[in-house]
Each structure stands twice: as structure tokens, then as C-alpha cells.
Amino acid sequence: MTGGAIGSLFAQLFHLSAAERKTLLVAGAAAGMTAIFGTPVAAVLLAVELLLFEWRPRSFIPVVVAATCAICWRPLLFGATPLFPFTADPTLPWWGLIACAGMGIVGGLQSAALTKLLYSFEDAFERLPIHWMWWPALGGLVVGLGGLIEPRALGVGYDVIHDLLSSQLLPRVVVAILLVKAGIWLVALSSGTSGGVLAPLLILGGAMGWLAGLVLPGAPVFWALLGMAAMLGGTMRAPLTGAIFAVELTGDYHALPAMLAASTAAYAVTVLLMKRSILTEKIARRGQHVSREYGVDPHELTRVSEIMVREVDILAADLPVPAAIAILAAGRHRIYPVLDAARRPVGLVSRADALLWQAANCSASAYPMLRCR
């Protein structure tokens, strides 16, 4: 968010166009994500899948340049190692990728449930008989109570993510983190309190995956990482970003096929269950539809010769009205150009004109059609 704000301010200071301002905003966001998490490829994919929705040189190249510059500076500021080093790849059976896809389905269901709950809570706040400025105070109260139950659910949560991927946690602790974090995050966002999305999604998906890993082959920490990828891919509707982000975050490139299977399965579930993602639902409620699919404008690929004809059907200026009405009624074209004897255009006639002529009883006259007009 901070990187995107810097990019937008830079564009406004130099009075750039709206397209250039959007590109700089996304480039700043990608640079910020890269600097914090050390995930340049995932940051670029996030820009393409979630923010730009185009793959054009005018936007793709600036975003890549910004992410590359950020990853070059990062070792001087935070070190060159992954943010959450991970090397606990299990030896999965032959049905291992099927289990990974199943984990993705679980993550997709979790993502859909969280999205539904978030906007249900938001609707509940709007029905409260108090002024909206009190909503963040109520949200803060719920967050504080949640912190009393499970203090580790408070804060940014990087320590929790690290523990889910490295240490042996007790199942009751993971359950508490999952339930409390979900509750305070949903209430905080729905009450209008500013809050992040990326780290909470990693915690919630990781906790669910860790618990599922108790009954699946391999260590729970592996399934926690799988749950994180599934949660990102499903909730943000960005499966490539979810898979690559989880891999770059941990440095475990051997797990890429498993991450891709989980994030794609989660993405499929959320697409089938929800019309919009958690990030576009609010925009849609304001009356602005956001398309999430790539498409090519057909007019950019269609030649004029494919939709036009060389020999144009015309009507002669001295054509009697009954004949003109008969031609228009045939329905081949909706509008005809009218040419005089020298084949110069003198007007247009349409089916609406034919109806007017019939209503004015012009069809009974022997005058040319242009006179009836």
C-alpha cells in the first residue's frame, strides 16, 4: 500500500495521464511487496493478475523494473535469505498431488467462507443504530478481547507464519490462532478499521493446512505452506501469484508443482462459489463492475474487408416509395445509402423511415421516397 501510494503521488506531481498513474501505482506496490517479502516474480504476477489485467509493454516493463530494483536493494536492508526459509519437503505417495489439490479445495472453501463472513459482518455494522464513526471503536474492542484470548493473533503475524513453517506447535494453539485471528480480522475490516490482507491470509491458510497435515502424509509444516498458497490463490483469484509467492517466500522451489495444484484448485472452488473476490466485492457494491478475465478487443484483430462489402447495396434517389418499403421490409439491411443519378450520396433511409412513410400514407403516392421524407 505504501509503495503504491508513493507511485501514485509521483505520477500526480508530474501530471501524468491516468494510464501512467495506474502503472506507477502498481510498480510501487510491486516494489514494496518485493522489498518486504523478497518475492519479485510473485510481485510482478500479482500486478498482472490482480492490478493491471493487461500484459502490455507500457505497464509490464515498468513493473518489472521496479521489482528488480527493489530486490537489488533488499540484501543491503534485510539480507539475501528468504523471509521464511523452509526445507521440509516430504516424500509424498503416488497420490500426493491429488492430496495437494484436495488441500486446495479445502483452502478454497475456507476462502469463500471468510469472504461471505466479511461482508455479512459489514452488513451487520451498517444495520447498527449508531453513527458509523463508532464502528472502528467497536472493532477495536473485539480485537482487544481476541488478544486476551490468544495474544499471538495480534500484530502483523510474521512470527506466527514462521512458527507454522518451522516449529512444532500444539494443535490447540493452532486452533486458537485460526479461530481468534479469523474473528478479529473479519470484525476489524468490516468495521472500517485499516488492516492488511496478505499476512492474515497466510496465517489463516497456514493454520488450516497445518491442522489438515495432522492426518496427511508428511510433516504438518509442509501442508501449512500448501494452505498458504491455496488461500492466496483462492481469495485473491490469483493462482499463479499464490503458487510463486509461497515458493519465493520460502526458497523451496521443489514444492512448486504442489503449490500450483493447491492454488489452482482453490481458485476453481472460489470461482464456482462466488461471483466476485474479496477484493472486488466492495467495488461491485458501489455499482462498478470489474472484469477479471483477459480479453482481446475484436476490433483490434478484425479487418475492414471482413465486415464490409465492396459492392454496397443502395437505393436510387428517384425510387418510388412502395419499392423502397419493399426493399426495407426484406430485412437485408437496416439502413441504406441513397444515391442520385450521378452516384453521389444524398442521404440515408432506414426501416424507421419506412414506418413513417406508411403512417403518413406516402406509399400511395407516386413521388420518389426522398420527397416523402
N, C-alpha and C positions, 0 to 999 in steps of 0.2 A: 504493500500500500504506500509506503513512504517513497520507494523508488518510482512508482507510477506517478505520485504527486509531484516529484521533482521533474520528471519528464514533461508532465503537463504544464507546470509553471515555466519551464524553459521555452516551450513552444509558445506560450502566451506572451512572454516577454519579447519575443521576436516576431509576434503577429503572424504566425504560420497558419496554414489552412487547417480545416477540420481533419482532413485525412492525415496530414503531417503531425498534427497534435495527437491523434489517436496512436500513430506509430511510435512517437516518442514516449507516450504514456506507457504503452506496452513494453517498449525497450527498457524503460526504467524499472518496470515491475520485474521483467526477466533478469535484469542485472541485480536487483535486490534479492530475488529468490536464489540466484546463483551465489551471491556473496555469503548468504546465511547458511544455506544447505549444501553448497558445493555441488550443485546439480545443473550444469549448463545445458546439457541436451534436454533434460526434462523441462527446464525453464523455457527453452525455445518451443518444445512441443506444446507446453501449456499455453504459450502465446498463440500458437496456430490453432489448437483445438478449442480453446476457451475464449480468447480475447479478440483475435483478429478475424478468424474464419475466412481467411484467404491465404493463398500461397503465391504471392507476387513479389518480385524483386524489391519493389518500393517499400515493403514492410518487412519482408523476411530478412533481408541483408542487415538493416539497422538493428533488428532484434538480436541476430547472431553476433554482430559486432559488440553490442552492449554486454551480452552474456560472456563473450570471450574476454573482454576487458575485465569484467568482474572476477572471472576465475583466475586471471593472471595476478590480480591484486590479492586474492584471498589467502595464498600461503604466507604473505607478509603480515596478515592481520590475524588469521585464525589457525594457520597451519595447513599442511597439504593432505592430511589424512581425512578419510570420510568422517562425517559427523557422528555416525553410529556404526563403527566397524563391526562386521558380522561374518563369521566363517563357520556357521553350524549347519552346513548342508547335510541333510540326512540321505541315507540310501533308500530311496522310495521303491516300492514294488512296481510291477508292470502296470498296475492301475493307478500309479501315483499321480499322473497328470489329470486323470479323471477325478481323483480326490481334490486336486488343486482347483479344478473347475467347480466342484461341489462347494469348496470353501468360498469361491467367488459368488456362487448362488446365495450362500448364507450372508456374505457381505452385501450383496445387492438387496436382499430382504431387509437387512439392518439399515441400509442407506434409505430405502423407501420409507421405512417406519420412522426414522429420525426426521425425514423431510415432512411427512404428514404431521408428526407431533409438533414440529416447529411452527408451522402455520396454523395449527389448531390452537397452540398457546397464544400466538399473535392475535388470532380472532378473539380469544378469551379476554386478552388485555383490552381490546377495543370495546368489548361489552361492559367493562367495569364502569361504574357510575362515578368516576373520579377523573380529574384532568390528566391529560397524557403526560404532563411533566412529572407526575408521581410514579409513572411506570418504572423508570430506571431505579428509583428508590426501592420499590418492591422487588425488582430483580436482584438488586444488591443484597437485600435481606435474605432472599433464597440462596444466593451464592454463599453468604456468610454462614447460614445454617448448614449448607452442604459441606463447608470447610470444617465445621465442628465434627461432622460425622466422619469425613475422610479428608484430612488436610492435604494429602498428596494430589487431590483433584484440583487444587487451586494452582494458580501460576501458569506459566507458559506450558509446562509439561514435558520439556525435553528430558528431564531426569526420569520421568515415568517411561517415556519411549525407550530410553537407554536401558532401563531395568527390564522392560518387556523383551528386549532383544538380547540381553546378556545374562542376567542373573536368574536365580531360581526363586520365583515369587510363590507365595502361598495362594491357593485357589480362592480363598475367601477374600484376600486382599485384592486380587484381580477383579473379582465380582463387585466388590465395594467401589473400586475405581471406576469400573464400567458404568454402574448404575448412578453413582453420585456425579461423575463427570458429565454423563448424558443429561441428567436432570438440570444441573446448574448451567450448562452450556445452552440448552434449549430455552430455559427461562431468561437467561441473560440476553440472548439475541432477540427473542420475541418481545422483550420489554423495551427494546431500543437502546440497550447498553452496547457500546462499541466492543467488538470482540473479534478474534481471529477465527478462521475456519480450518486452515491446513493442519496445525498441530492437534486441535481437538479431534479431527477426523482420524489422524494417525493413532491417537490414543484409543479411541473407541474401536476402530477396526483392529488394532493390535490386541486389545484386551479380548475381543470376541474370538480372534484367531488363536490366541494363547489358550483360551478355555477349550476351543474345539480341538486343539492339539493334544489335549489330555487323552483323547480316545482315538487319535490318528497316529499312524506310524511316524517316527522321528521325534525330535525334541519340540516342545511347545513353542520355543522361540522362533523356529522356522515358520510355523503356522501363524505366529504373531506378525511376522513380516509379510506373509501372504495376505493376512487380513488387512494390513495397512494398504497394500496395493489395491486390493479389491474395493476398499472403502473409498479411496481416491478415484478410482476408475468409475465406480458406480455413482457416487454422489455428484461429482463434477462432470459426469458424462465425458470423460477424457481417458479412455482406456490405455492409450499409448503413454500418456503422461504418468498415469498411475504405475504402470509397469517399470518404465525407465527411472522414475523418481525413486522407487523403492530400491532399485539396483544401484543407482548412483549414491544414494544416501548411505548405503552400507558397504559399497565396494564389492558386493558379491555378484559378479556377472554370471556365474554358473547358474544362478537361480532365475535367469531371465525367462526361460520357457514357462516355468511355473508361475511367475508373476504375470506374464502375458495371458495365460489361461485363466487365472483368477480374476484379473481386472476386466477382461473381455466378458466373462460370464456375468460378473456384477453389472457391467454396462448393459448387457442384454436384458437382465432382470429389471433394472430401473426403467429402461425404455419401454418395456412391456407394461409395467405397473403404473408409470407416471407420465403425464403429458409433458411436464417440464421438470427441470432440475431444481435443486435447492437455490441455485444462483439466479435463475431466470423467472421463478415463480412470482417474486415481488414485482418485477418489471411487467410481467403479464397482467398482474392485478391492477397496474396503473394504466392499462389499455395499450401497452406497446408489445406487440408480438415479436419475439426474437427467433429467427430461423437458426437451427443448429445443424443444418446439413449443407454440405458443399454442393454447389451447382454452377453450371456454366450458362451464361445468358445465351439463349438460342440465336439472338440477333447477331452475336459476335461470330457465329460459325455459318450462318445462312447467307448464301449468295443471292443477290437480287434476281439472277436468272432462274433461281429455284422457286421463287414465289411470284414472279411477274411473268407476263406473256409478251411476246414480241408483237403479235397481231392483236391489237386491242379491239374489243367489241365496242362499237359506237352506235349512237343514234343520230340520224341526219336531222338538221335543224328544220327541214320542211316536211318531216314525217308527220302524218296525221295522228291525232291523239289516240284513236282506237287502236292503231297499230302499236304505238308506244306502250299503251296499257297492256296489250297482249304480251309484248316482249318482257316488260317488268314483271308481269304475273307468272311468266315461265320460271322465274326464280333463279336464273343462272348467276346474275349479279345483283347486288343491292343498289348500286349506283352506276350510271352510265355517263360518259362524257358526250356532249352534244357538239357536233362539228358542222360548219356551214359547207357550201359547195366547194370552197377552196381548201377544205380540210383544216380550217383554223378552229380551235376550241372557242366556243361561245357560251358554254355553261355546263351545268350538271343537272341531271334529273335522277330522282330516287323513287323507291316504292311509296314513300310518304307523299310525293308529288302526285303519283297515280291515284292515291286515295282522295286527295284534294280535288283532282280533276273529276273523279266520279261523283264526289259530293256536290260539286258545282255544275254537274251535268255537262262538262266540257266534252265528254266522249261523243255527244250527239252532234257536235259541230264539225265542220269541215276545215277548221282553222288548224294551222300547224301547232304543235304542242307548246312551243315557246310563247306563242301568243296567249295560250290559256294560262301560262304561268304568270 
